[in-house]
Each structure stands twice: as structure tokens, then as C-alpha cells.
Amino acid sequence: MSIPKRAAIGLAATVTALIMTACSSNGSSGSSNGSTGGAAAGTTSGAQAAPSTAAAADWSRNPDQTSTALKAGLPMLGSEMLQVHYHAHLDVIVDGKAVTVPQYVGIDENAQTITALHTHDTSGVMHIESAKDTPFKLGQFFTEWGQPLSATQVGPVAIGGTEALHVIVNGKELTGDPAQYVLKAHDEIAVWVGAKGQTPQVPSSYNFPPGL
């Protein structure tokens, strides 16, 4: 069965269904709403009420995933490699609105190829399935998505003026370049953009399905 067809089956499957025959337990489901754990901090009600032109900007996946994977330094493979196999979860929140992490990041449906760092659905679960235990960075995922990630730019949103960026991993705020963060098993990563002076409220963990 082809790579995109297997991935498409996974979108309609339950948690225990197979998304790909090689990856018997990646029936991830849900979205950032399935995240659990305490908030990193409180937030003001104004963040939820304010209209979000930034969140409504173009966050779509670049359709040329072979090209963006090359930019990310991630080779396209003919199949998943499972010698190293773990998962992390990504939430992107802009002005109080959740941004959908696209399905098929790292998958070229036309070429039937896949990178070691990819998504099968819109749950925000990032799959790391590699032949080698090499570091995979958050910036690589954004690059193959087709969106920038830096201290001054997150996707189509420029950081500066009245906007602030917080990247919070497992309830703890990162410092430095967010693109350089190395993904680890069962990370809950929240990329939060909002008004300066606001305290972000984000999940500190994610309820991964059994076996994931």
C-alpha cells in the first residue's frame, strides 16, 4: 500500500488502527485539545476575545515537500525506518487561537516518499522514525512544513512591536533560538505568540495514545 494511501487511512482510523503497516502503533488522534497537564502560566481573557488576523494568515503546508525537506536537511525515503521510533506533540497558538499543524508534513504523496520527521494527521503529533539516533530539531519540522521559525518570525507572523514569542516545552520556557531545540520522546511543545506582557497558558503535557 502506498505511503499517502496508508496515511489517508489513518485519518479515519481509531486510536488502535494502523496508519502505516510499518508503524503499528501510530494511530494518534485528537488535537491540542487532548493535551493534559497544568498550564505553564495564566492568561488574560483578552487573548481569547481578540480577533486574530495573525492566526488566520496562511499556515498551509508547502505542497512541494521534497523541496522543503531538502532545505531542512531531511532526506526523502522510500519507507519508514523504525530503528529509532518516538513521538512529540506540537501546539501552535497565536493570539489565543490554535493553529492547525498540517497532515503529511514530511510526506510527498506524488513521489511516494517520506522523511524521518513527519505527520500523518492534524493532531499535532510529530513522528520520528529513523534508521539512526540523530538529533531532529524543531526548526527542521517548521522548515519542511514550509514555515519559518526564529526569534523574530513564526510562520507568517513577524515578532516585534506589540507581539512576543514564548516557546514552552513540558511546562518550561525555552531560551535562545527555538529552531535549535532537539525533539525528545513525548515532548509537549507549545509555540505561543501573543501580546507583550501577557502570560501564556499552554499545556504542559500531551495525552499520547497507548503505544505511541
C-alpha positions in Angstrom: 0.0 0.0 0.0 1.3 3.4 -0.9 2.6 5.9 1.7 -0.1 8.5 1.1 -2.9 5.9 1.0 -1.7 4.4 4.3 -1.6 7.9 5.8 -5.1 8.7 4.5 -6.5 5.5 6.1 -5.0 6.7 9.4 -7.1 9.9 9.3 -10.3 7.9 9.6 -9.0 5.2 11.9 -9.4 4.9 15.6 -6.5 5.2 18.1 -5.8 1.4 17.8 -6.0 1.3 14.0 -2.8 1.2 11.8 -1.8 4.3 9.9 1.1 2.5 8.2 1.9 -1.2 8.2 5.5 -0.4 9.3 4.3 1.8 12.2 1.9 -0.4 14.1 1.1 2.0 16.9 0.8 5.4 15.4 -2.9 5.7 15.4 -2.7 9.1 17.0 -5.9 11.0 17.3 -7.3 14.2 18.7 -5.7 17.6 18.7 -4.2 20.0 21.1 -7.5 19.8 22.9 -6.4 16.3 24.0 -3.4 17.8 25.8 -3.4 17.4 29.5 -1.4 18.8 32.4 -1.3 22.1 34.2 -0.9 25.4 32.4 2.6 26.9 32.3 1.0 30.2 33.4 -2.3 32.1 33.4 -3.6 34.1 30.6 -5.9 37.1 30.3 -9.3 36.8 28.9 -8.5 39.4 26.3 -6.3 36.9 24.4 -9.3 34.7 23.6 -11.6 37.5 22.8 -9.4 39.5 20.5 -9.8 38.8 16.7 -6.7 37.1 15.4 -5.6 38.2 11.9 -2.2 36.5 12.6 -3.7 33.1 13.3 -5.9 33.5 10.2 -2.8 34.1 8.0 -1.5 31.4 5.6 -0.2 28.5 7.7 -0.6 25.9 5.0 1.9 23.2 4.2 4.1 23.8 1.3 2.9 21.3 -1.4 6.5 20.6 -2.6 7.6 18.6 0.4 10.6 17.2 -1.4 11.9 20.7 -1.8 11.3 21.8 1.8 12.7 18.5 3.2 15.9 19.2 1.3 16.0 22.7 2.9 15.6 21.1 6.3 18.4 18.6 5.7 16.0 15.7 5.8 16.4 13.0 3.1 13.3 11.6 1.5 13.0 7.9 2.0 11.0 5.1 0.2 9.7 3.8 3.5 9.7 4.4 7.3 12.8 3.3 9.2 11.9 2.1 12.7 15.3 1.5 14.4 14.7 4.8 16.2 11.0 5.5 16.9 9.4 8.1 19.1 6.9 10.9 19.1 6.5 14.5 20.2 3.5 16.9 20.2 3.3 20.4 18.9 0.8 23.2 19.7 1.0 26.5 17.9 -1.1 29.2 19.5 -1.3 32.7 18.0 -3.3 35.5 19.7 -5.3 32.9 21.7 -6.2 30.8 18.6 -4.8 27.3 17.9 -3.1 26.9 14.5 -3.6 23.6 12.8 -0.4 21.6 12.3 -1.0 20.1 8.8 -1.2 16.5 7.9 1.5 15.0 5.7 4.3 17.3 6.7 7.4 15.4 5.5 5.4 13.2 3.1 5.5 13.7 -0.7 2.3 12.0 -1.9 3.3 12.1 -5.6 6.8 10.7 -5.2 5.7 8.2 -2.5 8.4 9.3 -0.2 8.7 10.3 3.5 11.2 11.8 5.8 12.2 10.6 9.3 10.3 13.5 10.8 6.7 13.8 9.7 3.0 14.0 10.5 0.2 11.7 9.4 -2.8 13.8 10.5 -3.7 17.2 12.1 -3.3 16.1 15.7 0.0 17.9 16.2 1.8 14.6 16.8 5.2 14.6 15.2 6.6 11.1 14.2 10.3 10.5 14.4 11.1 7.2 12.6 14.7 6.9 11.7 17.5 4.4 10.9 19.9 6.4 13.1 19.7 8.0 16.5 20.5 11.5 15.2 19.1 14.8 16.6 16.0 16.2 15.0 15.2 19.8 15.6 12.0 21.8 15.9 13.3 24.2 13.2 13.6 21.3 10.8 10.0 20.4 11.2 8.9 24.0 10.6 11.2 24.2 7.5 9.7 21.1 5.9 6.2 22.4 6.8 7.2 25.5 4.8 7.0 27.9 7.6 9.9 29.9 9.3 10.7 29.6 13.0 13.0 32.1 14.7 13.0 34.6 17.5 11.7 37.2 15.0 9.4 35.2 12.8 6.9 32.3 13.4 5.2 31.2 10.2 3.6 34.2 8.6 3.7 36.2 11.9 6.6 38.7 12.5 7.6 39.0 16.1 8.2 42.6 17.3 6.4 45.7 18.2 3.5 44.6 20.3 4.0 40.8 19.7 6.0 38.4 21.9 7.1 34.8 21.4 7.2 32.1 24.0 8.3 28.5 23.4 7.4 26.2 26.3 8.4 22.6 26.4 6.8 20.3 29.1 5.8 23.4 31.1 9.2 25.1 31.0 10.1 28.1 28.8 13.0 27.7 26.4 15.6 30.4 25.9 17.7 31.0 22.8 16.9 30.0 19.2 13.7 27.9 19.2 14.6 26.3 15.9 17.6 24.6 17.6 15.5 22.7 20.1 16.2 19.0 19.8 13.0 16.9 19.9 12.7 14.3 22.6 10.2 11.5 23.2 6.8 12.6 24.5 7.7 16.3 24.4 4.8 18.7 24.6 6.0 21.8 22.7 3.9 24.9 22.7 4.9 27.8 20.4 2.9 30.8 21.7 2.6 34.2 20.1 0.7 37.0 21.7 0.7 40.5 23.1 3.7 41.6 25.1 3.1 41.5 28.8 0.6 38.6 28.5 1.3 35.4 30.3 0.7 32.4 28.1 -1.4 29.5 29.2 -0.4 26.3 27.4 -0.5 22.6 28.1 2.5 21.1 29.9 1.9 17.5 28.6 0.0 15.6 25.9 -2.1 12.5 26.4 -0.4 10.2 23.9 -2.4 7.2 22.9 -1.2 3.9 24.3 1.8 2.5 22.4 2.7 5.9 20.9 
